[in-house]
């Protein structure tokens, strides 16, 4: 996802590859779900996985934000 010009083709190509509860149940109990956001719910991942107890997507987004801020501060010096 992310390239809207190719969205329809990607939806077709990746149909059936959604990360859902059934797929996550096959992972180890301490497995985490990561995604760089924005997520296309029910295409890439179901909302219950993205917002579930194994998800770290918002922690990941916060870490990315601080890294981007550090880059901006460095470039502005």
C-alpha positions as CSV (number, residue, x, y, z in Angstrom):
1,X,0.0,0.0,0.0
2,X,1.0,3.6,0.0
3,X,1.1,4.0,-3.8
4,X,-2.4,5.0,-4.5
5,X,-1.9,4.8,-8.3
6,X,-1.4,1.0,-7.9
7,X,-4.0,0.5,-5.1
8,X,-6.5,-1.6,-7.1
9,X,-3.8,-3.9,-8.5
10,X,-2.2,-4.3,-5.0
11,X,-5.6,-5.2,-3.5
12,X,-6.0,-7.9,-6.1
13,X,-2.4,-9.2,-5.8
14,X,-2.5,-9.4,-2.0
15,X,-6.0,-10.7,-1.6
16,X,-5.9,-13.5,1.0
17,X,-2.7,-12.2,2.7
18,X,-4.4,-10.3,5.5
19,X,-2.9,-10.6,9.0
20,X,-5.8,-11.7,11.1
21,X,-6.5,-13.5,14.5
22,X,-6.2,-16.9,12.8
23,X,-2.8,-16.1,11.4
24,X,-1.6,-14.5,14.7
25,X,-2.7,-17.6,16.6
26,X,-0.1,-19.6,14.7
27,X,2.7,-17.4,16.0
28,X,4.5,-17.7,19.3
29,X,2.6,-16.3,22.3
30,X,5.0,-13.4,22.6
31,X,5.0,-12.5,18.9
32,X,4.4,-8.8,18.2
33,X,2.6,-7.2,15.3
34,X,4.4,-4.2,13.7
35,X,3.2,-1.9,10.9
36,X,4.6,1.4,9.7
37,X,1.2,2.9,9.3
38,X,-1.1,4.0,7.9
39,X,-2.8,0.6,7.9
40,X,-5.5,-0.4,5.5
41,X,-7.8,-2.3,7.8
42,X,-9.3,-5.6,6.5
43,X,-6.8,-5.5,3.5
44,X,-3.4,-5.7,5.2
45,X,-4.5,-6.4,8.8
46,X,-7.7,-6.7,10.7
47,X,-8.4,-4.0,13.2
48,X,-8.5,-6.5,16.1
49,X,-4.9,-7.5,15.4
50,X,-3.7,-3.9,14.8
51,X,-5.2,-2.7,18.1
52,X,-4.7,-6.0,20.0
53,X,-2.4,-6.9,22.8
54,X,0.3,-8.2,20.5
55,X,0.4,-4.9,18.5
56,X,3.2,-2.4,18.9
57,X,2.3,-0.2,16.0
58,X,1.8,3.0,18.0
59,X,5.0,2.5,20.0
60,X,6.7,2.0,16.6
61,X,5.1,5.2,15.2
62,X,6.2,7.2,18.3
63,X,9.8,5.9,17.9
64,X,9.8,6.9,14.3
65,X,8.5,10.4,15.2
66,X,11.4,11.0,17.6
67,X,13.9,9.8,15.0
68,X,12.4,12.2,12.5
69,X,12.6,15.0,15.0
70,X,16.2,14.3,15.7
71,X,17.0,14.4,12.0
72,X,15.2,17.7,11.6
73,X,17.1,19.2,14.6
74,X,20.4,18.0,13.2
75,X,19.6,19.5,9.8
76,X,18.5,22.8,11.2
77,X,21.8,23.4,13.0
